[in-house]
Amino acid sequence: MAESTKSGFTPEERAAIREHARELKAAKKGEDAEKAVLAAIDKMAEEDREIALRLHEIVRAVAPGLAPKTFYGSPGWAKDGKVVLFFQDKSKFKTRYSTLGFQETAALDDGDFWPTSFAVAGWSPAVEKEITRLVERAAR
């Protein structure tokens, strides 16, 4: 992982903050969010791009009420303008695995304790089944 700068943020974190500022400007201009999500996916390494595209297909199929929306430069899907879930490729912050994350708007609550992010190291029928279940539940 990259070292922090004087500001306390790594160069990757600072880039994500700049990307978020661009996203806010693009939203104000009414730019096409789906194109932005697909462009974010297109920038990924092949392995992560395939996972992100499959995730995008799942969201469109089982949670059509969620709208594509980039989230700090990563593909995300939102309800009423608020991100519900996002996919962060492993190269974004130079991590060992990619992450499927859920924001507080996701309906994943389960008592006093529940996960809000998942490592995604690969794709399989079992992974697809679990992600589909989580996306359906989160979109409620």
C-alpha positions in Angstrom: 0.0 0.0 0.0 1.2 3.5 -0.8 2.5 5.8 1.9 0.5 8.7 3.1 1.4 12.3 2.1 1.5 15.3 4.4 -2.3 15.5 4.2 -2.6 12.0 5.6 -4.0 10.6 2.4 -2.2 8.2 0.0 -1.9 9.3 -3.6 -4.6 6.8 -4.4 -7.0 8.2 -1.8 -6.3 11.8 -3.1 -7.1 10.6 -6.7 -10.4 9.1 -5.5 -11.3 12.3 -3.8 -10.6 14.2 -7.0 -12.7 11.7 -8.9 -15.6 12.2 -6.5 -15.4 15.9 -7.1 -15.6 15.3 -10.9 -18.6 13.0 -10.3 -20.5 15.7 -8.4 -19.9 18.1 -11.3 -20.9 15.6 -13.9 -24.2 14.9 -12.0 -25.0 18.6 -11.8 -24.5 18.8 -15.6 -26.8 15.8 -16.1 -24.2 13.6 -17.7 -25.0 9.9 -18.4 -24.2 7.9 -15.3 -24.4 4.6 -17.0 -21.8 5.6 -19.5 -19.6 6.8 -16.6 -20.0 3.4 -14.8 -19.2 1.5 -17.9 -16.2 3.7 -18.5 -15.0 3.1 -15.0 -15.3 -0.7 -15.6 -13.5 -0.4 -18.9 -10.5 1.0 -17.2 -10.0 -2.0 -15.0 -7.7 -4.9 -15.5 -9.3 -7.8 -17.4 -10.0 -10.0 -14.4 -11.7 -7.2 -12.4 -13.5 -5.9 -15.5 -15.1 -9.3 -16.1 -16.3 -9.4 -12.4 -17.6 -5.8 -12.6 -19.5 -6.4 -15.8 -21.1 -9.5 -14.4 -22.0 -7.6 -11.3 -23.5 -4.8 -13.4 -25.6 -7.4 -15.3 -26.8 -8.9 -12.0 -27.8 -5.5 -10.6 -29.7 -4.7 -13.8 -31.5 -8.0 -13.7 -32.4 -8.4 -10.0 -32.5 -4.8 -8.8 -33.7 -2.7 -11.8 -34.7 0.1 -9.3 -31.0 0.8 -8.7 -29.4 3.3 -11.0 -25.8 3.2 -12.2 -23.7 5.9 -10.5 -19.9 6.2 -10.0 -18.7 6.2 -6.5 -15.2 7.7 -6.0 -14.4 6.6 -9.5 -15.7 3.1 -8.9 -18.9 1.6 -10.4 -21.8 1.9 -8.1 -25.6 1.6 -8.1 -27.9 4.0 -6.3 -31.4 4.4 -5.1 -32.9 7.9 -4.8 -29.4 9.3 -5.7 -27.7 7.5 -2.7 -25.2 4.7 -3.5 -26.4 1.3 -2.2 -23.5 -0.8 -3.5 -20.2 -0.4 -5.3 -17.4 -2.5 -6.7 -13.8 -1.4 -6.1 -11.2 -3.1 -8.2 -8.0 -4.3 -6.5 -5.7 -2.0 -8.4 -7.6 1.1 -7.3 -5.8 1.1 -3.9 -3.3 -1.6 -4.7 -4.9 -4.2 -2.5 -4.8 -8.0 -2.6 -8.5 -8.4 -3.7 -11.4 -6.4 -5.1 -14.3 -5.4 -2.9 -18.0 -5.5 -3.2 -19.2 -2.8 -0.7 -22.6 -1.8 0.6 -23.4 1.6 2.0 -25.8 2.3 4.9 -28.7 2.6 2.4 -28.4 -1.1 1.7 -31.1 -3.2 3.4 -28.6 -5.7 4.9 -29.3 -5.1 8.5 -29.2 -8.2 10.6 -29.6 -7.6 14.3 -26.6 -5.8 15.9 -23.9 -7.0 13.6 -23.6 -7.6 9.8 -20.9 -7.3 7.1 -20.9 -4.3 4.7 -18.1 -5.3 2.4 -16.9 -8.5 0.8 -13.6 -9.6 -0.8 -14.1 -10.7 -4.4 -11.0 -12.7 -5.5 -12.8 -14.5 -8.4 -16.0 -15.5 -10.0 -17.8 -18.9 -9.7 -21.4 -20.1 -9.7 -21.4 -20.0 -5.9 -20.0 -16.4 -5.8 -22.6 -15.4 -8.4 -25.4 -16.9 -6.3 -24.3 -15.2 -3.1 -23.8 -11.8 -4.8 -27.2 -12.1 -6.5 -28.8 -12.8 -3.0 -27.0 -9.8 -1.5 -27.9 -7.4 -4.3 -31.6 -8.5 -4.1 -31.6 -8.0 -0.4 -29.7 -4.7 -0.4 -32.1 -3.2 -3.0 -35.2 -3.7 -0.9 
